[in-house]
């Protein structure tokens, strides 16, 4: 199932899901441009959805950095396990 459909179905079932669409490439770039990936960092991502931002963070983070993704919705946790 594609990310857009997962977001839509999850939003209909769970009104606590704040977005009906995965983060755009523009938004992901904007967020990542604010982070200095040269340093050893820890990032906590609350509500990673299907992992659009997560994937880019993992690509850019150095090997000594850590990402903690807190998933609250089961449909999204299934998708995030694939990353």
C-alpha positions in Angstrom: 0.0 0.0 0.0 1.4 3.4 -0.9 2.2 6.1 1.8 -0.6 8.5 0.7 -3.3 5.8 1.0 -1.9 4.7 4.4 -2.1 8.3 5.7 -5.6 8.8 4.4 -7.0 5.5 5.8 -5.3 6.0 9.1 -6.6 9.6 9.4 -10.2 8.4 8.8 -9.8 5.8 11.6 -7.8 7.8 14.1 -8.6 11.5 14.5 -5.4 12.0 16.6 -3.4 11.7 13.4 -2.6 15.3 12.5 -1.8 14.9 8.8 -3.6 13.3 5.9 -0.6 13.3 3.6 3.1 12.4 4.0 5.7 15.2 4.3 6.7 16.7 0.9 10.2 16.7 -0.4 10.2 20.5 0.0 9.3 20.2 3.7 11.9 17.4 4.3 14.6 19.5 2.7 13.6 22.6 4.7 13.8 20.6 8.0 17.1 18.9 7.1 18.7 22.2 6.1 18.3 23.4 9.7 20.3 20.4 11.2 24.1 20.2 11.4 24.6 16.5 10.5 28.4 16.9 10.9 28.1 16.7 14.6 27.2 13.7 16.7 23.5 14.3 17.4 20.4 12.6 18.8 17.1 13.3 17.1 13.7 12.4 18.6 11.0 12.2 15.9 7.6 12.2 17.4 5.0 10.7 15.0 7.2 9.7 12.0 4.1 8.6 10.0 5.3 6.4 7.2 8.9 7.5 7.5 9.3 10.2 4.8 11.4 12.4 7.1 12.9 9.5 8.9 14.5 8.1 5.8 16.2 11.4 4.9 17.4 11.9 8.5 19.0 8.4 8.5 20.7 9.1 5.1 22.3 12.3 6.4 23.1 11.4 10.0 26.7 10.4 10.8 27.4 6.9 12.2 27.7 8.2 15.8 24.3 9.9 15.8 21.1 8.4 17.0 17.5 8.6 15.8 14.6 7.8 18.2 11.3 7.5 16.3 8.2 7.4 18.6 5.3 5.8 16.7 1.8 6.0 18.2 -0.3 4.5 15.5 0.0 0.8 14.5 -0.4 1.3 10.8 2.6 3.6 10.8 4.7 1.3 13.0 4.3 -1.5 10.4 5.6 0.9 7.7 8.4 2.1 9.8 9.7 -1.4 10.4 10.5 -1.6 6.7 13.0 1.3 6.9 
